[in-house]
Amino acid sequence: MSLQPASVRRSALAVALTGSLAIAGSPVANAQDLVLESGHMNVFNVTAKDGQLKLDLKEDITGSNVERPAEDVTMVVHKDAFTEDTKNLPQVGKPGYVLPQGYHQGMLRPGWTTLMARWDGFTDVKIRIDEVSGPGEIHAFNTDGKGGFKAAADDGEFQLTPGSAIHQDTPAHLHTHWLFTEPGTYTMKATALSNGKESNQATYTWEVGQKANERPIMDEPLSLDRLQDLASTAPAPSPVAVDPVEKGAALPPSPAGEQKAPAKNGVDAKDSKADNNKPKADEKGKAEKGSPAATANAQEQRPLNGIATVLSLIGATFNFLQDNLLKLFWPSKK
């Protein structure tokens, strides 16, 4: 017989039930005010269930594939993200605060995904911008693979305004450059559309240029050339496949292990995990080949290399299976 008070037993049971519910299915966060400052996220996360489209936000910052109502999150663009170089883009003509299409340490990398909506038959999706408010303009543009940039929206305009739409005609997980021309707080309302149906309207909040990063993240301001470099760090796109991020698989340790859909309108279809801001190692400080220090370092790296190989094999197998399933149910258009 338990000697614990009834109230303690009831509390323990409640905790156990809560834990069980959290384990089952995809993680969905409870309503709360959350501030996100760096890391990967899909600001437009389009899913569907029982024929109903849903638009929210998904982030890999507080956990893996954590889905949240857009209204519960504030996204931070630090003061460090300011650049004058976007004045040289004819379609922009102004300086501003930028979040690169490619990975940069200490910064958010917001993209979008329509991959999970396809299981309910929604393969051709538009993300429509319904309302934009703030002290300045919001621009979204992609590298075009030719040393230039092009609009993320299907109207060809860099600036996102009411009526702008990101058209994803095949299931994909993609990224873009984001630019905010003035510091302050911005809100954006958006709706997903497909097969004649509409999702809920989601409201996104950005806090721009009001907070400095806790640690310096810039060795120099982000130039247009630097934006090109960051966007080109990922390998070439592969055939449409289920992104391991979408299915909760462990990410391989190198960029080559992460599969994304082909680029649409020049959008980078990869998540590069390489840190392009880390300084190169000092050649003079490297241990000479054959020295005791070099031998010890090599021995320490062997277990890590073995783990990396196993994870890469698991990721490749997972992507192969998902690729073939996708080809079976959604054959490519001729």
C-alpha positions as CSV (number, residue, x, y, z in Angstrom):
1,M,0.0,0.0,0.0
2,S,1.3,3.4,-0.9
3,L,2.0,5.8,2.0
4,Q,2.0,8.9,-0.3
5,P,-0.8,11.4,0.1
6,A,-3.6,11.2,-2.5
7,S,-2.7,14.6,-3.8
8,V,0.9,13.5,-4.5
9,R,-0.3,10.4,-6.3
10,R,-2.7,12.4,-8.4
11,S,0.1,14.9,-9.3
12,A,2.4,12.0,-10.3
13,L,-0.3,10.5,-12.5
14,A,-0.8,13.9,-14.2
15,V,2.9,14.3,-14.9
16,A,3.1,10.7,-16.3
17,L,0.1,11.3,-18.6
18,T,1.5,14.6,-19.7
19,G,4.8,13.0,-20.6
20,S,3.1,10.2,-22.5
21,L,1.2,12.7,-24.6
22,A,4.3,14.7,-25.3
23,I,6.1,11.7,-26.7
24,A,3.3,10.7,-29.0
25,G,3.2,12.4,-32.5
26,S,5.0,15.5,-33.7
27,P,5.9,18.0,-30.9
28,V,3.5,20.8,-30.7
29,A,4.4,23.5,-28.2
30,N,2.0,25.0,-25.7
31,A,0.9,28.6,-26.1
32,Q,3.5,30.9,-24.8
33,D,5.5,34.0,-25.8
34,L,8.8,32.8,-27.3
35,V,11.6,34.9,-28.6
36,L,13.8,33.2,-31.3
37,E,17.2,34.8,-32.2
38,S,19.3,32.2,-34.0
39,G,18.9,28.9,-35.7
40,H,16.9,27.1,-38.3
41,M,13.1,27.6,-38.6
42,N,10.3,27.4,-41.2
43,V,8.4,30.6,-40.7
44,F,5.7,29.4,-43.2
45,N,5.0,25.8,-42.1
46,V,2.1,24.4,-44.3
47,T,0.5,21.2,-43.2
48,A,-2.9,19.6,-43.7
49,K,-5.2,17.2,-41.9
50,D,-8.6,15.8,-43.0
51,G,-8.6,18.1,-46.0
52,Q,-7.9,21.2,-44.0
53,L,-4.8,23.4,-44.6
54,K,-2.9,24.7,-41.7
55,L,-0.3,27.5,-41.5
56,D,1.9,27.9,-38.5
57,L,5.6,28.0,-37.6
58,K,8.1,25.2,-37.1
59,E,11.5,25.6,-35.4
60,D,14.5,23.4,-34.6
61,I,15.8,25.8,-31.9
62,T,14.1,24.7,-28.7
63,G,13.8,21.1,-30.0
64,S,13.3,19.2,-33.2
65,N,10.4,20.1,-35.5
66,V,8.6,22.0,-32.8
67,E,5.3,23.4,-34.3
68,R,4.0,26.6,-32.8
69,P,1.2,29.1,-33.6
70,A,2.9,32.0,-35.4
71,E,1.3,34.4,-32.9
72,D,3.2,32.8,-30.0
73,V,6.7,33.7,-31.5
74,T,8.7,36.9,-31.9
75,M,11.6,36.6,-34.4
76,V,14.7,38.8,-33.7
77,V,16.9,40.4,-36.4
78,H,19.9,41.7,-34.5
79,K,21.6,45.1,-35.0
80,D,24.6,43.1,-36.3
81,A,22.6,42.2,-39.4
82,F,22.7,45.8,-40.8
83,T,24.3,46.3,-44.2
84,E,24.6,49.2,-46.5
85,D,25.3,47.0,-49.5
86,T,21.7,46.3,-50.4
87,K,21.5,49.9,-51.6
88,N,23.3,48.5,-54.7
89,L,20.3,46.2,-55.5
90,P,18.2,48.2,-58.0
91,Q,15.1,46.4,-56.8
92,V,15.7,47.5,-53.2
93,G,17.9,50.6,-53.3
94,K,18.1,50.9,-49.5
95,P,20.3,49.6,-46.6
96,G,18.7,47.3,-44.1
97,Y,18.9,44.4,-41.8
98,V,19.3,41.1,-43.5
99,L,18.9,37.4,-42.7
100,P,20.8,35.4,-45.3
101,Q,19.4,32.6,-47.4
102,G,22.4,30.5,-46.2
103,Y,23.4,29.6,-42.7
104,H,25.2,32.2,-40.6
105,Q,26.1,31.7,-37.0
106,G,24.1,33.7,-34.5
107,M,21.3,34.6,-36.9
108,L,17.9,33.1,-37.7
109,R,17.5,31.2,-40.9
110,P,13.8,31.4,-41.7
111,G,12.5,29.3,-44.6
112,W,9.2,27.7,-45.5
113,T,8.0,24.1,-46.1
114,T,5.0,22.6,-47.9
115,L,6.3,19.0,-47.7
116,M,3.8,17.7,-45.1
117,A,0.8,19.1,-46.9
118,R,1.2,16.7,-49.7
119,W,0.0,13.7,-47.7
120,D,-3.5,15.2,-47.8
121,G,-3.2,15.9,-51.6
122,F,-2.0,19.6,-51.4
123,T,1.0,19.6,-53.7
124,D,0.7,23.0,-55.4
125,V,0.7,25.6,-52.7
126,K,0.7,29.4,-52.6
127,I,1.6,31.4,-49.4
128,R,-0.2,34.7,-49.8
129,I,0.8,37.8,-47.9
130,D,-2.3,39.5,-46.7
131,E,-1.0,42.3,-44.6
132,V,2.4,43.9,-43.8
133,S,2.9,46.6,-41.2
134,G,6.1,48.2,-39.7
135,P,8.4,51.1,-39.9
136,G,9.9,50.1,-43.2
137,E,9.7,47.5,-46.0
138,I,10.2,43.7,-46.0
139,H,12.0,42.2,-49.0
140,A,12.5,38.5,-49.9
141,F,14.9,37.6,-52.7
142,N,17.0,34.6,-53.8
143,T,20.3,34.0,-55.5
144,D,19.7,33.2,-59.1
145,G,22.7,30.9,-59.6
146,K,24.2,33.4,-62.0
147,G,25.7,35.9,-59.5
148,G,22.6,37.9,-59.2
149,F,19.3,37.9,-57.3
150,K,15.7,37.4,-58.1
151,A,12.4,37.8,-56.2
152,A,11.0,35.0,-54.0
153,A,7.4,36.1,-54.8
154,D,5.8,35.1,-58.0
155,D,5.0,38.7,-59.1
156,G,8.7,39.3,-59.6
157,E,8.9,42.0,-56.9
158,F,11.4,41.9,-54.1
159,Q,9.2,43.8,-51.7
160,L,6.5,41.8,-49.9
161,T,3.2,43.7,-49.9
162,P,-0.4,42.6,-49.5
163,G,-1.2,40.3,-52.4
164,S,2.4,39.0,-52.8
165,A,2.5,35.3,-53.0
166,I,5.2,32.6,-52.8
167,H,4.2,29.9,-55.2
168,Q,5.5,26.4,-54.5
169,D,4.1,24.2,-57.3
170,T,5.8,21.1,-55.9
171,P,6.3,20.0,-52.3
172,A,9.5,21.6,-51.0
173,H,11.5,23.0,-48.1
174,L,13.3,26.2,-49.2
175,H,15.0,29.4,-48.0
176,T,15.5,33.0,-49.0
177,H,17.2,36.2,-48.1
178,W,15.1,38.5,-45.9
179,L,15.7,42.3,-45.7
180,F,14.1,44.8,-43.4
181,T,14.8,48.4,-44.3
182,E,14.2,50.1,-40.9
183,P,14.6,49.1,-37.3
184,G,11.5,48.4,-35.3
185,T,8.7,45.9,-35.0
186,Y,7.0,44.4,-38.1
187,T,4.0,42.2,-38.4
188,M,3.0,40.1,-41.3
189,K,-0.3,38.2,-41.9
190,A,-0.3,35.3,-44.4
191,T,-2.6,32.5,-45.6
192,A,-1.8,29.2,-47.5
193,L,-3.9,28.3,-50.5
194,S,-4.2,25.1,-52.5
195,N,-6.8,23.1,-54.4
196,G,-9.3,26.0,-53.9
197,K,-9.0,25.9,-50.2
198,E,-7.5,28.3,-47.7
199,S,-5.7,27.8,-44.4
200,N,-6.1,29.8,-41.2
201,Q,-4.5,33.3,-41.4
202,A,-1.3,33.3,-39.4
203,T,0.3,36.5,-37.9
204,Y,4.1,36.8,-37.7
205,T,6.1,39.3,-35.6
206,W,9.7,40.4,-36.3
207,E,11.8,42.6,-33.9
208,V,14.4,44.3,-36.1
209,G,17.6,46.2,-35.2
210,Q,16.7,46.7,-31.6
211,K,18.9,44.2,-29.9
212,A,22.6,43.4,-30.2
213,N,23.8,39.9,-30.3
214,E,25.3,38.7,-27.0
215,R,28.5,37.8,-28.9
216,P,30.0,39.4,-31.9
217,I,28.9,37.4,-35.0
218,M,30.2,39.6,-37.8
219,D,33.8,39.9,-38.9
220,E,32.5,42.4,-41.5
221,P,29.1,43.7,-42.7
222,L,27.1,41.3,-44.9
223,S,27.9,42.3,-48.5
224,L,26.1,41.1,-51.6
225,D,29.0,38.9,-52.4
226,R,28.9,37.4,-48.9
227,L,25.2,36.7,-49.4
228,Q,26.0,34.9,-52.6
229,D,28.7,32.9,-50.8
230,L,26.4,31.9,-47.9
231,A,23.6,30.8,-50.3
232,S,26.0,28.7,-52.4
233,T,27.6,26.7,-49.5
234,A,25.1,23.8,-49.9
235,P,25.6,21.0,-52.4
236,A,23.6,21.0,-55.7
237,P,19.8,20.2,-55.3
238,S,18.8,16.6,-55.5
239,P,15.5,15.1,-56.8
240,V,12.4,15.8,-54.7
241,A,12.6,13.8,-51.5
242,V,11.3,13.9,-48.0
243,D,13.5,16.2,-46.0
244,P,14.8,14.3,-42.9
245,V,14.1,17.5,-40.9
246,E,10.4,17.0,-41.7
247,K,10.3,13.4,-40.5
248,G,12.3,13.9,-37.4
249,A,15.4,12.0,-38.5
250,A,18.7,12.8,-37.0
251,L,20.7,15.2,-39.1
252,P,24.0,14.0,-40.5
253,P,27.0,15.9,-39.3
254,S,27.8,17.4,-42.7
255,P,25.8,19.5,-45.2
256,A,26.0,16.7,-47.8
257,G,23.8,14.5,-45.7
258,E,20.8,16.9,-45.8
259,Q,18.4,16.5,-48.7
260,K,16.1,19.3,-49.9
261,A,13.8,19.8,-52.9
262,P,15.0,21.4,-56.1
263,A,15.2,25.2,-56.0
264,K,12.2,27.2,-57.0
265,N,12.9,30.6,-58.5
266,G,16.5,30.3,-57.4
267,V,15.8,29.5,-53.8
268,D,18.5,27.6,-52.1
269,A,17.1,24.1,-51.3
270,K,19.6,23.1,-48.7
271,D,20.4,23.8,-45.1
272,S,24.1,24.4,-44.9
273,K,25.4,23.7,-41.4
274,A,28.9,25.0,-42.2
275,D,29.9,28.0,-40.2
276,N,31.4,30.4,-42.7
277,N,32.4,33.0,-40.1
278,K,34.9,30.8,-38.2
279,P,38.5,32.0,-38.9
280,K,40.7,29.6,-40.7
281,A,43.1,27.7,-38.5
282,D,46.6,29.1,-38.1
283,E,48.8,27.0,-40.2
284,K,51.8,27.7,-37.9
285,G,49.9,26.3,-35.0
286,K,49.1,22.9,-36.7
287,A,51.0,19.9,-35.5
288,E,53.5,18.5,-38.0
289,K,52.6,15.3,-39.7
290,G,53.9,12.3,-37.7
291,S,54.4,14.2,-34.5
292,P,52.9,12.9,-31.2
293,A,50.4,15.7,-31.2
294,A,49.2,14.9,-34.7
295,T,49.0,11.2,-33.9
296,A,46.9,11.8,-30.7
297,N,44.6,14.1,-32.7
298,A,44.0,11.4,-35.3
299,Q,43.3,8.8,-32.7
300,E,40.7,11.1,-31.1
301,Q,39.0,11.7,-34.4
302,R,38.5,8.1,-35.3
303,P,35.5,7.4,-33.1
304,L,33.9,10.7,-34.3
305,N,34.5,9.8,-37.9
306,G,32.9,6.4,-37.4
307,I,29.8,8.0,-35.8
308,A,29.7,10.5,-38.7
309,T,29.8,7.7,-41.2
310,V,27.0,5.7,-39.6
311,L,24.8,8.8,-39.4
312,S,25.5,9.6,-43.0
313,L,24.5,6.1,-44.1
314,I,21.3,6.2,-42.0
315,G,20.4,9.6,-43.5
316,A,21.2,8.4,-47.1
317,T,19.1,5.2,-46.6
318,F,16.2,7.2,-45.2
319,N,16.3,9.7,-48.1
320,F,16.5,6.9,-50.7
321,L,13.3,5.2,-49.3
322,Q,11.4,8.5,-49.1
323,D,12.6,9.6,-52.6
324,N,11.2,6.4,-54.1
325,L,7.9,6.7,-52.2
326,L,7.5,10.2,-53.5
327,K,8.2,9.2,-57.1
328,L,5.6,6.4,-56.7
329,F,2.8,8.7,-55.4
330,W,3.8,11.9,-57.1
331,P,5.5,11.1,-60.5
332,S,7.4,14.0,-62.0
333,K,5.6,16.1,-64.6
334,K,6.7,15.5,-68.1
